[in-house]
Amino acid sequence: MLGQQLATRGYTSSILLGITPEGVEIAANAAKAMGVQFDVLVASFIRLGSNLAPIGAIAESAPSEMDPDFQPGGHLLSKLEAAIDESRARISQDLVLYRTQRPVKSLTGRVAVIVDGHVVWPWKVLAAAKAAEQLGAGRTVIATPVATQVAAERIYARRYELICPSVVLDAAGHPSPYGDMAGDTPERLRSIMIAHHAA
C-alpha cells in the first residue's frame, strides 16, 4: 500500500531508504512494488532511560535531532552526553551489521524517501532526513504505514512531505500495527538479511 501511494504521487525514480530496524523490510517491499532502488540508513533513538520516551535521535554521521521541548537542566547534561555517546556507539555497531560499513548508494540530486515502520516519535525519521540531505539528496520525503497525529504534525512543521496511509490519534500509536510480531530478535535478524541483499 505504501509503495502504491508513493508511485501514485510520482516517486517512481526515487530511492527508498529503510531506517533500521523496523523500516528496512517495509522499504524493501515498497521498493520492490515500485521497481525502484532501496538501501538502508542506520539510526538510533536517544533515551535517558530504557523506559522513557526518546528525547531525540541520531542517523549515520549527521548531527543529532533533539526534541525542541526537551530543556535539560545542568544536572542532566552529563546524562544526556552519555546517552548521545551510547546512541553513536550503537550506530557504529549497526553500520557493521547492516551495511558492513559500505557507503549508502549515491543520493546526489535524487529524491530520497525515508521509510520507517511505525512513527510514534518523529526524531528518528527527522534525523534520517538530515542524514540523507548531508549525503546529497536533492529532495527528501518521509513515508511510513502508520504514524501518530503528533509525530505527523512535527514532520509537517519541518516542511517535509509525509506519505502515511494511517494516522492514529492515540499518542502511543497503534498497539500492533503489523499483527502479532515474532519479537525483536527475529525481526532484527530478518532486517539485517534484507539489508545485505540490498547491497
C-alpha positions in Angstrom: 0.0 0.0 0.0 2.8 2.4 0.9 4.6 1.6 -2.4 1.3 2.3 -4.3 0.8 5.6 -2.6 4.4 6.7 -3.4 4.0 5.6 -7.0 0.7 7.5 -7.4 2.5 10.6 -6.2 5.1 10.2 -8.9 8.1 8.9 -6.8 8.9 6.2 -9.4 12.5 7.3 -9.8 13.3 7.9 -6.1 15.5 5.8 -3.8 13.8 4.3 -0.7 15.9 4.3 2.5 14.7 2.0 5.2 15.6 3.1 8.8 17.0 0.3 10.9 15.5 -1.9 12.2 11.7 -1.5 11.6 11.8 0.4 8.3 14.1 -2.0 6.4 11.6 -4.7 5.5 8.8 -2.2 4.7 11.2 -0.1 2.5 12.4 -3.3 0.7 8.8 -4.4 -0.1 7.7 -0.9 -1.2 10.7 -0.5 -3.4 10.1 -3.9 -5.0 6.4 -3.0 -5.6 7.6 0.3 -7.3 10.6 -1.1 -9.1 13.0 1.4 -7.6 16.3 1.2 -5.7 16.4 0.5 -2.0 19.1 1.0 0.7 19.4 1.2 4.5 20.0 4.1 6.8 21.2 3.3 10.3 19.6 5.4 13.1 19.1 5.2 16.8 16.9 7.0 19.4 18.5 8.9 22.2 16.9 8.0 25.6 17.7 9.0 29.1 16.3 5.7 30.4 15.1 2.5 28.7 11.5 3.0 29.9 11.4 6.7 28.9 10.2 8.2 25.6 13.1 9.2 23.4 14.3 12.8 23.5 16.0 12.7 20.1 17.7 10.5 17.6 20.9 10.2 15.5 21.2 8.8 12.0 24.5 7.8 10.4 27.2 10.6 10.9 24.7 13.5 10.8 24.2 15.8 13.9 21.7 14.6 16.5 18.0 15.6 16.1 16.6 16.7 19.5 13.1 17.2 20.8 12.9 21.1 21.0 10.6 20.8 24.0 13.3 18.9 26.0 15.2 21.5 28.0 17.7 19.7 30.3 18.8 21.4 33.5 22.5 21.3 34.4 22.1 18.1 36.4 21.0 16.3 33.3 23.8 17.4 30.9 26.3 14.6 31.7 23.4 12.1 31.5 22.5 13.5 28.1 26.1 13.4 26.8 26.3 9.7 27.9 23.0 8.9 26.2 24.2 10.5 22.9 27.6 8.6 23.1 25.6 5.4 23.7 23.5 6.0 20.6 26.6 6.8 18.5 28.2 3.6 19.6 25.0 1.6 18.7 25.1 3.2 15.2 28.8 2.2 14.7 27.9 -1.4 15.6 24.8 -1.4 13.4 26.7 0.0 10.4 28.8 -3.2 10.5 25.8 -5.4 10.9 23.5 -3.8 8.3 25.9 -2.5 5.7 29.3 -4.0 6.6 30.4 -0.3 6.6 29.8 0.2 2.9 28.6 3.6 1.9 24.9 4.3 1.1 24.0 4.1 -2.6 24.5 7.5 -4.2 21.8 10.0 -3.3 23.3 13.0 -5.2 20.5 15.1 -6.7 18.0 12.3 -6.2 14.6 12.1 -4.3 15.3 10.2 -1.1 12.2 8.6 0.6 12.9 7.9 4.2 10.8 4.9 5.3 10.1 3.8 8.9 7.8 1.1 10.2 5.7 2.9 12.8 6.4 6.6 13.7 5.3 7.3 17.3 8.1 9.9 17.8 9.4 11.8 14.8 13.0 12.2 15.9 14.4 9.1 14.0 12.8 10.0 10.6 13.8 13.6 11.0 17.4 12.6 11.9 17.4 10.2 8.8 16.1 13.0 6.6 19.0 15.2 7.9 21.5 12.4 7.1 20.1 11.9 3.5 20.4 15.7 2.9 24.0 15.5 4.2 24.6 12.7 1.7 23.5 14.9 -1.2 19.8 14.1 -1.7 18.1 16.7 -3.8 14.8 16.3 -2.0 13.7 14.3 1.0 10.3 12.8 1.7 9.2 10.8 4.7 7.0 7.7 4.4 5.5 5.3 6.9 2.5 3.0 7.0 1.5 4.2 10.5 2.2 7.5 12.4 0.7 9.3 15.3 -1.0 12.6 14.8 1.6 14.4 17.0 4.5 12.9 15.0 2.8 13.8 11.7 2.4 17.4 12.9 6.1 17.7 13.9 7.1 16.3 10.4 4.8 18.8 8.6 6.2 21.6 10.8 9.7 20.9 9.4 8.3 21.2 5.9 8.7 17.6 4.9 6.1 15.8 2.8 4.7 12.8 4.7 3.2 9.9 2.9 1.2 7.9 5.5 -1.9 5.8 4.8 -2.8 5.6 8.5 -2.5 8.5 11.0 -3.7 7.5 14.5 -4.8 9.9 17.2 -3.5 7.8 20.2 -0.2 9.3 21.3 1.2 5.8 21.9 0.5 4.8 18.3 -1.2 1.6 17.1 -0.9 -1.2 19.6 0.1 -3.8 17.0 0.3 -2.3 13.5 1.5 -5.5 11.9 -0.4 -8.1 13.9 1.5 -10.3 16.3 5.2 -9.7 15.9 7.5 -12.6 16.4 9.6 -10.5 18.7 12.6 -8.1 18.4 15.4 -10.6 17.7 13.8 -12.5 14.7 12.6 -9.2 13.2 16.0 -7.6 13.6 17.8 -10.6 12.1 15.4 -10.6 9.1 16.0 -6.8 8.6 19.8 -7.4 8.6 19.5 -10.2 6.0 17.3 -7.9 3.8 19.8 -5.1 4.2 22.6 -7.4 2.9 20.5 -8.2 -0.2 20.2 -4.5 -0.9 24.0 -4.3 -1.4 
